[in-house]
């Protein structure tokens, strides 16, 4: 199954917690789609890391770190799925 919609938007939804990537969800995607997902996860991670948040904004810092954690976890799940299924990435 191809990625429906914009892959970058999908990665942003993962960061916001609206979408969860798990092995049953990843079974629907082809090898090329999984590569696109990984690239967009990395792209959104870079954009989040570039965001400058003042140190006084505790809620903003916490939200940024939570988004980064979700993206890191999603990337770890995708990479472990690829390793288990022997998908070259």
Chimera marker file (.cmm) of the C-alpha trace (Angstrom):
<marker_set name="trace">
<marker id="1" x="0.000" y="0.000" z="0.000" r="1" g="1" b="0" radius="0.5"/>
<marker id="2" x="1.351" y="3.382" z="-0.919" r="1" g="1" b="0" radius="0.5"/>
<marker id="3" x="1.603" y="6.209" z="1.568" r="1" g="1" b="0" radius="0.5"/>
<marker id="4" x="-1.642" y="8.119" z="1.476" r="1" g="1" b="0" radius="0.5"/>
<marker id="5" x="-1.092" y="11.852" z="1.586" r="1" g="1" b="0" radius="0.5"/>
<marker id="6" x="2.103" y="13.714" z="2.305" r="1" g="1" b="0" radius="0.5"/>
<marker id="7" x="4.885" y="11.636" z="3.963" r="1" g="1" b="0" radius="0.5"/>
<marker id="8" x="6.194" y="14.712" z="5.785" r="1" g="1" b="0" radius="0.5"/>
<marker id="9" x="2.760" y="15.308" z="7.269" r="1" g="1" b="0" radius="0.5"/>
<marker id="10" x="2.751" y="11.672" z="8.373" r="1" g="1" b="0" radius="0.5"/>
<marker id="11" x="6.049" y="12.219" z="10.207" r="1" g="1" b="0" radius="0.5"/>
<marker id="12" x="4.645" y="15.372" z="11.816" r="1" g="1" b="0" radius="0.5"/>
<marker id="13" x="1.618" y="13.379" z="12.978" r="1" g="1" b="0" radius="0.5"/>
<marker id="14" x="3.977" y="10.854" z="14.570" r="1" g="1" b="0" radius="0.5"/>
<marker id="15" x="5.743" y="13.717" z="16.364" r="1" g="1" b="0" radius="0.5"/>
<marker id="16" x="2.429" y="15.095" z="17.636" r="1" g="1" b="0" radius="0.5"/>
<marker id="17" x="1.253" y="11.678" z="18.804" r="1" g="1" b="0" radius="0.5"/>
<marker id="18" x="-1.637" y="11.337" z="16.349" r="1" g="1" b="0" radius="0.5"/>
<marker id="19" x="-0.075" y="8.357" z="14.549" r="1" g="1" b="0" radius="0.5"/>
<marker id="20" x="1.754" y="5.385" z="16.012" r="1" g="1" b="0" radius="0.5"/>
<marker id="21" x="4.109" y="3.320" z="13.881" r="1" g="1" b="0" radius="0.5"/>
<marker id="22" x="4.148" y="-0.341" z="14.861" r="1" g="1" b="0" radius="0.5"/>
<marker id="23" x="5.085" y="-3.551" z="13.020" r="1" g="1" b="0" radius="0.5"/>
<marker id="24" x="1.467" y="-4.344" z="12.020" r="1" g="1" b="0" radius="0.5"/>
<marker id="25" x="1.131" y="-0.833" z="10.560" r="1" g="1" b="0" radius="0.5"/>
<marker id="26" x="4.466" y="-1.139" z="8.732" r="1" g="1" b="0" radius="0.5"/>
<marker id="27" x="3.458" y="-4.412" z="7.040" r="1" g="1" b="0" radius="0.5"/>
<marker id="28" x="1.239" y="-2.421" z="4.691" r="1" g="1" b="0" radius="0.5"/>
<marker id="29" x="4.164" y="-0.495" z="3.217" r="1" g="1" b="0" radius="0.5"/>
<marker id="30" x="6.696" y="-1.512" z="0.594" r="1" g="1" b="0" radius="0.5"/>
<marker id="31" x="10.463" y="-1.184" z="0.944" r="1" g="1" b="0" radius="0.5"/>
<marker id="32" x="10.479" y="2.124" z="-0.919" r="1" g="1" b="0" radius="0.5"/>
<marker id="33" x="7.699" y="3.489" z="1.268" r="1" g="1" b="0" radius="0.5"/>
<marker id="34" x="9.601" y="2.547" z="4.427" r="1" g="1" b="0" radius="0.5"/>
<marker id="35" x="12.664" y="4.407" z="3.147" r="1" g="1" b="0" radius="0.5"/>
<marker id="36" x="10.515" y="7.462" z="2.480" r="1" g="1" b="0" radius="0.5"/>
<marker id="37" x="9.059" y="7.235" z="5.994" r="1" g="1" b="0" radius="0.5"/>
<marker id="38" x="12.543" y="7.054" z="7.552" r="1" g="1" b="0" radius="0.5"/>
<marker id="39" x="13.772" y="10.015" z="5.496" r="1" g="1" b="0" radius="0.5"/>
<marker id="40" x="10.799" y="12.133" z="6.522" r="1" g="1" b="0" radius="0.5"/>
<marker id="41" x="11.145" y="11.168" z="10.183" r="1" g="1" b="0" radius="0.5"/>
<marker id="42" x="14.757" y="12.379" z="10.024" r="1" g="1" b="0" radius="0.5"/>
<marker id="43" x="13.687" y="15.571" z="8.231" r="1" g="1" b="0" radius="0.5"/>
<marker id="44" x="11.104" y="16.452" z="10.886" r="1" g="1" b="0" radius="0.5"/>
<marker id="45" x="13.654" y="15.643" z="13.625" r="1" g="1" b="0" radius="0.5"/>
<marker id="46" x="16.108" y="18.118" z="12.119" r="1" g="1" b="0" radius="0.5"/>
<marker id="47" x="13.432" y="20.776" z="11.892" r="1" g="1" b="0" radius="0.5"/>
<marker id="48" x="12.469" y="20.265" z="15.542" r="1" g="1" b="0" radius="0.5"/>
<marker id="49" x="16.080" y="20.416" z="16.701" r="1" g="1" b="0" radius="0.5"/>
<marker id="50" x="16.572" y="23.688" z="14.827" r="1" g="1" b="0" radius="0.5"/>
<marker id="51" x="13.648" y="25.321" z="16.611" r="1" g="1" b="0" radius="0.5"/>
<marker id="52" x="14.906" y="27.841" z="19.169" r="1" g="1" b="0" radius="0.5"/>
<marker id="53" x="12.788" y="27.901" z="22.321" r="1" g="1" b="0" radius="0.5"/>
<marker id="54" x="13.576" y="30.318" z="25.158" r="1" g="1" b="0" radius="0.5"/>
<marker id="55" x="14.765" y="28.647" z="28.352" r="1" g="1" b="0" radius="0.5"/>
<marker id="56" x="12.003" y="30.371" z="30.303" r="1" g="1" b="0" radius="0.5"/>
<marker id="57" x="9.339" y="28.497" z="28.299" r="1" g="1" b="0" radius="0.5"/>
<marker id="58" x="9.286" y="25.235" z="30.256" r="1" g="1" b="0" radius="0.5"/>
<marker id="59" x="6.107" y="23.947" z="28.567" r="1" g="1" b="0" radius="0.5"/>
<marker id="60" x="7.594" y="24.626" z="25.126" r="1" g="1" b="0" radius="0.5"/>
<marker id="61" x="10.805" y="22.801" z="25.970" r="1" g="1" b="0" radius="0.5"/>
<marker id="62" x="8.871" y="19.845" z="27.336" r="1" g="1" b="0" radius="0.5"/>
<marker id="63" x="6.690" y="19.704" z="24.206" r="1" g="1" b="0" radius="0.5"/>
<marker id="64" x="9.759" y="19.836" z="21.953" r="1" g="1" b="0" radius="0.5"/>
<marker id="65" x="11.470" y="17.040" z="23.859" r="1" g="1" b="0" radius="0.5"/>
<marker id="66" x="8.315" y="14.934" z="23.798" r="1" g="1" b="0" radius="0.5"/>
<marker id="67" x="8.053" y="15.311" z="20.021" r="1" g="1" b="0" radius="0.5"/>
<marker id="68" x="11.710" y="14.365" z="19.599" r="1" g="1" b="0" radius="0.5"/>
<marker id="69" x="11.220" y="11.322" z="21.813" r="1" g="1" b="0" radius="0.5"/>
<marker id="70" x="8.250" y="10.166" z="19.737" r="1" g="1" b="0" radius="0.5"/>
<marker id="71" x="10.236" y="10.561" z="16.521" r="1" g="1" b="0" radius="0.5"/>
<marker id="72" x="13.243" y="8.694" z="17.936" r="1" g="1" b="0" radius="0.5"/>
<marker id="73" x="11.004" y="5.869" z="19.120" r="1" g="1" b="0" radius="0.5"/>
<marker id="74" x="9.273" y="5.641" z="15.743" r="1" g="1" b="0" radius="0.5"/>
<marker id="75" x="12.615" y="5.511" z="13.956" r="1" g="1" b="0" radius="0.5"/>
<marker id="76" x="13.780" y="2.758" z="16.286" r="1" g="1" b="0" radius="0.5"/>
<marker id="77" x="10.616" y="0.736" z="15.614" r="1" g="1" b="0" radius="0.5"/>
<marker id="78" x="10.988" y="1.116" z="11.837" r="1" g="1" b="0" radius="0.5"/>
<marker id="79" x="14.675" y="0.177" z="11.879" r="1" g="1" b="0" radius="0.5"/>
<marker id="80" x="14.086" y="-2.881" z="14.076" r="1" g="1" b="0" radius="0.5"/>
<marker id="81" x="11.201" y="-3.950" z="11.828" r="1" g="1" b="0" radius="0.5"/>
<marker id="82" x="13.488" y="-3.674" z="8.791" r="1" g="1" b="0" radius="0.5"/>
<marker id="83" x="16.182" y="-5.680" z="10.533" r="1" g="1" b="0" radius="0.5"/>
<marker id="84" x="13.716" y="-8.398" z="11.536" r="1" g="1" b="0" radius="0.5"/>
<marker id="85" x="12.192" y="-8.639" z="8.053" r="1" g="1" b="0" radius="0.5"/>
<marker id="86" x="15.618" y="-8.286" z="6.401" r="1" g="1" b="0" radius="0.5"/>
<marker id="87" x="14.629" y="-5.200" z="4.498" r="1" g="1" b="0" radius="0.5"/>
<marker id="88" x="17.688" y="-3.255" z="3.291" r="1" g="1" b="0" radius="0.5"/>
<marker id="89" x="17.419" y="0.416" z="4.154" r="1" g="1" b="0" radius="0.5"/>
<link id1="1" id2="2" r="1" g="1" b="0" radius="0.2"/>
<link id1="2" id2="3" r="1" g="1" b="0" radius="0.2"/>
<link id1="3" id2="4" r="1" g="1" b="0" radius="0.2"/>
<link id1="4" id2="5" r="1" g="1" b="0" radius="0.2"/>
<link id1="5" id2="6" r="1" g="1" b="0" radius="0.2"/>
<link id1="6" id2="7" r="1" g="1" b="0" radius="0.2"/>
<link id1="7" id2="8" r="1" g="1" b="0" radius="0.2"/>
<link id1="8" id2="9" r="1" g="1" b="0" radius="0.2"/>
<link id1="9" id2="10" r="1" g="1" b="0" radius="0.2"/>
<link id1="10" id2="11" r="1" g="1" b="0" radius="0.2"/>
<link id1="11" id2="12" r="1" g="1" b="0" radius="0.2"/>
<link id1="12" id2="13" r="1" g="1" b="0" radius="0.2"/>
<link id1="13" id2="14" r="1" g="1" b="0" radius="0.2"/>
<link id1="14" id2="15" r="1" g="1" b="0" radius="0.2"/>
<link id1="15" id2="16" r="1" g="1" b="0" radius="0.2"/>
<link id1="16" id2="17" r="1" g="1" b="0" radius="0.2"/>
<link id1="17" id2="18" r="1" g="1" b="0" radius="0.2"/>
<link id1="18" id2="19" r="1" g="1" b="0" radius="0.2"/>
<link id1="19" id2="20" r="1" g="1" b="0" radius="0.2"/>
<link id1="20" id2="21" r="1" g="1" b="0" radius="0.2"/>
<link id1="21" id2="22" r="1" g="1" b="0" radius="0.2"/>
<link id1="22" id2="23" r="1" g="1" b="0" radius="0.2"/>
<link id1="23" id2="24" r="1" g="1" b="0" radius="0.2"/>
<link id1="24" id2="25" r="1" g="1" b="0" radius="0.2"/>
<link id1="25" id2="26" r="1" g="1" b="0" radius="0.2"/>
<link id1="26" id2="27" r="1" g="1" b="0" radius="0.2"/>
<link id1="27" id2="28" r="1" g="1" b="0" radius="0.2"/>
<link id1="28" id2="29" r="1" g="1" b="0" radius="0.2"/>
<link id1="29" id2="30" r="1" g="1" b="0" radius="0.2"/>
<link id1="30" id2="31" r="1" g="1" b="0" radius="0.2"/>
<link id1="31" id2="32" r="1" g="1" b="0" radius="0.2"/>
<link id1="32" id2="33" r="1" g="1" b="0" radius="0.2"/>
<link id1="33" id2="34" r="1" g="1" b="0" radius="0.2"/>
<link id1="34" id2="35" r="1" g="1" b="0" radius="0.2"/>
<link id1="35" id2="36" r="1" g="1" b="0" radius="0.2"/>
<link id1="36" id2="37" r="1" g="1" b="0" radius="0.2"/>
<link id1="37" id2="38" r="1" g="1" b="0" radius="0.2"/>
<link id1="38" id2="39" r="1" g="1" b="0" radius="0.2"/>
<link id1="39" id2="40" r="1" g="1" b="0" radius="0.2"/>
<link id1="40" id2="41" r="1" g="1" b="0" radius="0.2"/>
<link id1="41" id2="42" r="1" g="1" b="0" radius="0.2"/>
<link id1="42" id2="43" r="1" g="1" b="0" radius="0.2"/>
<link id1="43" id2="44" r="1" g="1" b="0" radius="0.2"/>
<link id1="44" id2="45" r="1" g="1" b="0" radius="0.2"/>
<link id1="45" id2="46" r="1" g="1" b="0" radius="0.2"/>
<link id1="46" id2="47" r="1" g="1" b="0" radius="0.2"/>
<link id1="47" id2="48" r="1" g="1" b="0" radius="0.2"/>
<link id1="48" id2="49" r="1" g="1" b="0" radius="0.2"/>
<link id1="49" id2="50" r="1" g="1" b="0" radius="0.2"/>
<link id1="50" id2="51" r="1" g="1" b="0" radius="0.2"/>
<link id1="51" id2="52" r="1" g="1" b="0" radius="0.2"/>
<link id1="52" id2="53" r="1" g="1" b="0" radius="0.2"/>
<link id1="53" id2="54" r="1" g="1" b="0" radius="0.2"/>
<link id1="54" id2="55" r="1" g="1" b="0" radius="0.2"/>
<link id1="55" id2="56" r="1" g="1" b="0" radius="0.2"/>
<link id1="56" id2="57" r="1" g="1" b="0" radius="0.2"/>
<link id1="57" id2="58" r="1" g="1" b="0" radius="0.2"/>
<link id1="58" id2="59" r="1" g="1" b="0" radius="0.2"/>
<link id1="59" id2="60" r="1" g="1" b="0" radius="0.2"/>
<link id1="60" id2="61" r="1" g="1" b="0" radius="0.2"/>
<link id1="61" id2="62" r="1" g="1" b="0" radius="0.2"/>
<link id1="62" id2="63" r="1" g="1" b="0" radius="0.2"/>
<link id1="63" id2="64" r="1" g="1" b="0" radius="0.2"/>
<link id1="64" id2="65" r="1" g="1" b="0" radius="0.2"/>
<link id1="65" id2="66" r="1" g="1" b="0" radius="0.2"/>
<link id1="66" id2="67" r="1" g="1" b="0" radius="0.2"/>
<link id1="67" id2="68" r="1" g="1" b="0" radius="0.2"/>
<link id1="68" id2="69" r="1" g="1" b="0" radius="0.2"/>
<link id1="69" id2="70" r="1" g="1" b="0" radius="0.2"/>
<link id1="70" id2="71" r="1" g="1" b="0" radius="0.2"/>
<link id1="71" id2="72" r="1" g="1" b="0" radius="0.2"/>
<link id1="72" id2="73" r="1" g="1" b="0" radius="0.2"/>
<link id1="73" id2="74" r="1" g="1" b="0" radius="0.2"/>
<link id1="74" id2="75" r="1" g="1" b="0" radius="0.2"/>
<link id1="75" id2="76" r="1" g="1" b="0" radius="0.2"/>
<link id1="76" id2="77" r="1" g="1" b="0" radius="0.2"/>
<link id1="77" id2="78" r="1" g="1" b="0" radius="0.2"/>
<link id1="78" id2="79" r="1" g="1" b="0" radius="0.2"/>
<link id1="79" id2="80" r="1" g="1" b="0" radius="0.2"/>
<link id1="80" id2="81" r="1" g="1" b="0" radius="0.2"/>
<link id1="81" id2="82" r="1" g="1" b="0" radius="0.2"/>
<link id1="82" id2="83" r="1" g="1" b="0" radius="0.2"/>
<link id1="83" id2="84" r="1" g="1" b="0" radius="0.2"/>
<link id1="84" id2="85" r="1" g="1" b="0" radius="0.2"/>
<link id1="85" id2="86" r="1" g="1" b="0" radius="0.2"/>
<link id1="86" id2="87" r="1" g="1" b="0" radius="0.2"/>
<link id1="87" id2="88" r="1" g="1" b="0" radius="0.2"/>
<link id1="88" id2="89" r="1" g="1" b="0" radius="0.2"/>
</marker_set>
